[in-house]
């Protein structure tokens, strides 16, 4: 088994082409395809444009650019992926489409080849369902843009072959990424554990605090972007869709409630940077309020609690969660580091205070997770 096997990519949109660049820059031969001819025809020129920007920035040489581009082969159909040892799909986020693709690929590829999905929301065990060899399926969830973001979440399902996990991790680490194992649970680590960062900020907004002062409090606590600035960067519509997806996947638990203010923001069309106006964009940052420390404690207490709920479900570690949150969201510290900073008694006291003050329907948001309360 070579240390630089051929990598297959299906889907040449922003994510798929970015993932192809990650492996090609690291010396892997890459065979990529897309169902749409224009995406195939423009793949080399789009990758060259991205690499040229790195040359202009002094981060890449022309010979390295040329070597990277030489490793990318764009094929007309998936049959060309037969020699690949790892195939990553980055197609439309629909379960049926991913199942159909893997069903087509399975008889074409070698018995030990890995089928990886870049999904951020679909269950891995469901994608593997119906295959003759479901043990070759796992998730490699890259973050956007893949060449710049260091984190990759690797999520196997219960029956994934440990050899497939090891190979996928080894090859992706060889491509320069930090790979964190996580469970086949909704949102994996980052999208799951990030929900309180937005949700608790929206809860405070509903209580009368301003978005600007909440953001200022979190910036004062060391976060590069406050929750509303982060929503504006991502897009309120994207944030709402992720929240609603998590809310549904987790049985409508109030920890994942899509707050009315977020729905109203989306309905208004003020989605953030992409529309020119959001919760706080383009206003200048506000000074931190006198209650900044209390605001930060409240949000970090809920982050700590959510991380403990995920930990209690198995498949990850405190160190893995902290690393994923730092790399995936550029947080200054992960939730377990926040716990050490504040101390368990302070976190539990804050959760208890919030539970007492919350409306009846929201009280379960603040129930302490197993492992945190003991």
C-alpha positions in Angstrom: 0.0 0.0 0.0 1.7 3.2 -1.2 1.9 6.2 1.1 0.6 8.4 -1.8 -2.2 6.4 -3.5 -4.5 7.8 -6.1 -7.4 9.9 -4.6 -10.7 10.1 -6.3 -13.0 13.1 -6.1 -16.6 13.2 -7.2 -18.0 16.7 -7.4 -16.0 19.7 -8.7 -17.8 22.5 -7.0 -16.0 24.7 -4.4 -15.6 21.9 -1.9 -14.7 19.1 -4.2 -12.1 21.1 -6.1 -10.7 22.4 -2.8 -10.3 18.9 -1.5 -8.7 17.8 -4.8 -6.2 20.7 -4.3 -5.4 19.6 -0.8 -4.3 16.1 -1.9 -2.7 17.2 -5.1 -0.5 19.8 -3.3 0.6 17.1 -0.9 1.9 14.8 -3.8 -1.1 12.5 -4.2 -2.3 11.8 -7.8 -6.0 12.9 -8.0 -8.6 11.7 -10.4 -11.7 13.9 -10.3 -15.0 14.0 -12.1 -18.4 15.8 -12.0 -21.7 15.0 -13.6 -21.7 18.5 -15.2 -19.4 19.1 -18.1 -18.8 22.8 -17.4 -17.5 21.9 -13.9 -15.1 19.4 -15.4 -14.0 21.6 -18.2 -13.1 24.5 -15.9 -11.5 22.5 -13.1 -7.9 23.0 -14.1 -8.3 26.7 -14.7 -10.2 27.3 -11.4 -7.5 25.4 -9.5 -4.8 27.4 -11.3 -6.5 30.6 -10.4 -6.5 29.6 -6.7 -2.8 28.5 -6.8 -1.8 31.7 -8.6 -3.3 33.7 -5.8 -1.0 31.8 -3.4 2.0 32.6 -5.7 1.1 36.3 -5.6 0.9 36.1 -1.8 4.4 34.5 -1.6 3.0 31.2 -0.3 3.7 29.0 -3.3 6.3 28.8 -6.1 5.5 28.4 -9.8 7.1 25.0 -10.0 4.9 23.8 -7.1 1.9 25.2 -8.8 2.7 23.3 -12.0 3.4 20.1 -10.1 0.1 20.4 -8.3 -1.8 20.9 -11.5 0.0 18.0 -13.1 -1.3 15.7 -10.5 -5.0 16.5 -11.2 -6.7 14.3 -13.9 -10.2 15.3 -14.7 -12.3 12.4 -16.0 -15.5 12.3 -17.9 -17.2 9.7 -15.6 -16.7 7.7 -12.4 -15.3 4.7 -14.2 -11.9 6.4 -14.2 -11.9 6.3 -10.4 -11.4 2.5 -10.5 -7.6 2.7 -9.5 -8.2 5.1 -6.5 -7.8 3.8 -3.0 -9.8 6.7 -1.4 -12.8 8.2 -3.1 -14.4 11.3 -1.6 -17.7 12.5 -2.7 -18.6 16.2 -2.5 -21.9 16.2 -4.4 -25.4 17.5 -3.5 -26.3 17.1 0.2 -29.1 14.5 -0.5 -29.1 11.1 1.0 -30.5 9.4 -2.1 -27.9 11.0 -4.4 -25.0 9.9 -2.2 -26.4 6.3 -1.8 -26.8 6.1 -5.6 -23.3 7.3 -6.2 -21.7 4.8 -3.8 -23.8 2.0 -5.2 -22.4 2.9 -8.7 -18.9 3.1 -7.4 -18.8 0.0 -5.3 -18.4 -2.6 -8.1 -15.8 -0.4 -10.0 -13.2 0.0 -7.2 -10.8 -2.3 -5.5 -12.0 -4.4 -2.5 -9.9 -2.4 0.0 -10.8 1.1 -1.4 -12.5 3.5 0.9 -15.7 5.4 0.1 -15.7 8.7 1.9 -18.5 11.3 2.1 -17.9 15.0 2.8 -21.4 15.3 4.3 -21.9 17.7 7.2 -25.4 16.6 8.1 -26.3 13.1 6.9 -25.9 9.9 8.9 -23.0 7.9 7.7 -24.7 4.6 8.5 -27.6 5.6 6.3 -25.3 6.5 3.4 -23.7 3.0 3.7 -27.0 1.2 3.9 -27.6 -1.1 1.0 -24.0 -1.5 0.0 -22.4 -5.0 -0.3 -19.4 -3.7 1.7 -20.7 -0.9 4.1 -17.5 -1.4 6.2 -15.6 0.7 3.6 -17.7 3.8 4.2 -16.8 6.8 6.4 -17.0 10.6 6.5 -14.2 12.9 5.8 -15.7 16.3 6.6 -13.5 19.1 5.3 -14.2 22.7 6.2 -14.6 25.6 3.7 -12.2 26.5 2.1 -10.5 23.1 2.3 -7.0 24.3 1.3 -7.0 26.8 4.2 -8.8 25.1 7.0 -6.7 22.6 9.0 -9.5 20.5 10.5 -11.0 17.4 9.0 -13.6 15.5 11.0 -13.4 11.7 10.4 -16.7 10.0 11.3 -16.9 6.2 10.9 -20.2 4.4 11.5 -20.5 1.4 13.8 -19.4 -1.1 11.2 -16.6 0.8 9.5 -13.5 -1.3 9.1 -10.7 0.0 11.5 -8.2 -0.4 8.6 -10.3 2.0 6.5 -10.3 4.5 9.4 -6.5 4.2 9.8 -5.8 4.6 6.1 -8.1 7.6 5.7 -6.6 9.3 8.7 -3.0 8.6 7.7 -3.5 9.8 4.1 -5.4 12.9 5.1 -2.8 13.8 7.8 -0.1 13.3 5.1 -2.0 16.0 3.2 -1.4 18.4 6.0 -4.7 18.2 7.9 -5.5 17.7 11.6 -7.9 14.7 11.6 -10.2 14.4 14.6 -12.2 11.2 15.1 -15.8 11.9 15.9 -19.0 9.9 16.3 -21.7 9.3 13.6 -24.0 11.7 15.4 -25.8 14.8 14.0 -23.4 17.6 13.4 -20.4 15.5 14.2 -18.3 17.7 16.7 -18.1 21.3 15.3 -21.6 21.8 14.0 -23.1 20.2 17.1 -21.0 21.9 19.7 -21.2 25.3 18.0 -25.0 25.5 18.4 -24.9 27.1 21.9 -22.6 29.9 20.7 -25.4 31.1 18.5 -28.3 29.8 20.4 -27.5 31.4 23.8 -26.7 34.7 22.1 -30.1 34.6 20.4 -31.7 33.8 23.8 -30.1 36.9 25.3 -31.2 38.9 22.3 -34.8 37.8 23.0 -34.3 39.0 26.6 -33.4 42.5 25.5 -29.6 42.6 25.1 -28.3 44.0 21.8 -26.4 41.9 19.3 -23.5 44.4 19.4 -22.9 44.2 23.1 -23.1 40.4 23.1 -20.5 40.2 20.3 -18.3 42.8 22.1 -18.4 40.6 25.3 -17.2 37.6 23.4 -14.5 39.5 21.6 -13.3 40.8 25.0 -13.2 37.1 26.1 -10.8 36.3 23.3 -13.1 35.2 20.5 -12.1 36.7 17.1 -15.8 37.0 16.1 -18.8 37.3 18.3 -21.8 35.0 17.6 -23.7 37.5 15.5 -20.7 38.5 13.4 -20.1 34.8 12.8 -23.8 34.4 11.7 -23.3 37.4 9.4 -20.2 35.8 8.0 -21.8 32.4 7.4 -25.2 33.8 6.4 -28.2 33.8 8.5 -30.0 31.5 6.1 -27.2 28.9 6.3 -27.1 29.2 10.1 -30.9 28.7 10.3 -30.9 25.7 8.0 -28.1 24.1 10.2 -30.0 24.9 13.4 -33.3 23.5 12.0 -31.5 20.4 10.8 -30.0 19.8 14.2 -33.3 20.6 16.0 -35.0 18.0 13.9 -32.2 15.4 14.2 -32.1 15.8 17.9 -35.8 15.3 18.5 -36.7 19.0 18.8 -34.7 19.3 22.0 -34.8 23.0 23.2 -31.0 23.1 23.3 -31.2 23.4 19.5 -34.2 25.7 19.2 -34.2 27.9 16.1 -35.0 31.2 17.9 -37.7 33.5 16.3 -35.1 36.3 15.9 -33.1 34.2 13.5 -36.1 33.3 11.5 -37.1 36.9 11.3 -33.7 37.9 10.2 -33.8 35.4 7.3 -37.3 36.5 6.4 -36.1 40.1 6.2 -33.4 39.2 3.6 -30.7 40.8 5.7 -28.5 37.6 5.7 -25.2 39.2 6.6 -22.1 40.0 4.5 -23.4 38.5 1.3 -26.4 40.8 1.3 -24.6 43.9 2.8 -26.5 43.9 6.1 -26.9 41.4 9.0 -27.3 41.4 12.7 -24.2 43.6 13.2 -22.6 43.9 9.8 -21.5 46.5 8.6 -21.6 48.5 11.8 -18.4 49.2 13.6 -17.7 47.0 16.7 -19.2 48.2 20.0 -17.3 48.5 23.3 -17.7 45.7 25.7 -20.5 46.2 28.2 -20.0 46.3 32.0 -21.5 42.8 32.1 -19.2 41.4 29.5 -17.7 38.7 31.8 -21.2 37.5 32.8 -22.3 37.3 29.1 -19.2 35.3 28.2 -19.7 32.9 31.2 -23.3 32.3 30.1 -22.3 31.3 26.6 -19.3 29.3 27.6 -21.3 27.4 30.2 -23.7 26.2 27.5 -20.8 25.4 25.2 -19.3 23.3 28.1 -22.6 21.6 28.7 -23.1 20.7 25.0 -19.6 19.2 24.8 -20.3 17.0 27.7 -23.6 15.8 26.2 -21.7 14.8 23.0 -18.9 13.2 25.1 -21.4 11.1 27.0 -22.6 9.6 23.7 -19.2 8.1 23.0 -16.9 8.2 20.0 -14.8 11.2 20.9 -12.5 12.7 23.6 -12.3 16.0 25.4 -9.0 16.8 23.6 -10.6 16.0 20.3 -13.6 18.3 20.9 -11.3 21.1 22.1 -9.1 20.8 19.0 -12.0 20.6 16.6 -13.6 23.7 18.1 -10.4 25.7 18.0 -9.6 24.7 14.4 -13.1 24.5 13.0 -14.3 27.8 14.4 -11.1 29.6 15.3 -12.2 29.7 18.9 -9.5 30.8 21.4 -10.2 27.7 23.6 -12.3 24.6 23.5 -15.2 23.9 25.9 -13.1 21.6 28.2 -10.4 24.3 28.3 -13.2 26.8 29.2 -14.3 24.4 32.0 -10.8 24.4 33.4 -10.7 28.2 33.2 -14.0 28.8 35.0 -14.1 25.8 37.3 -16.9 23.2 37.4 -18.8 24.8 40.3 -19.1 28.1 38.4 -20.3 26.4 35.2 -22.9 24.3 37.2 -24.0 27.4 39.1 -24.5 29.3 35.9 -26.5 26.5 34.3 -28.7 26.2 37.5 -29.3 30.0 37.4 -30.3 29.9 33.8 -32.6 27.0 34.3 -34.5 28.8 37.1 -34.8 32.0 35.0 -35.8 30.3 31.8 -39.4 29.9 30.6 -40.8 26.4 31.3 -40.3 25.2 27.7 -36.7 26.2 27.7 -35.6 24.9 31.1 -34.3 21.6 29.6 -31.7 23.7 27.7 -29.8 24.0 30.9 -30.0 20.5 32.3 -26.4 19.5 33.0 -25.0 16.7 31.0 -23.8 13.4 32.4 -20.2 13.7 33.4 -20.5 17.4 34.1 -23.0 17.2 37.0 -21.0 14.4 38.7 
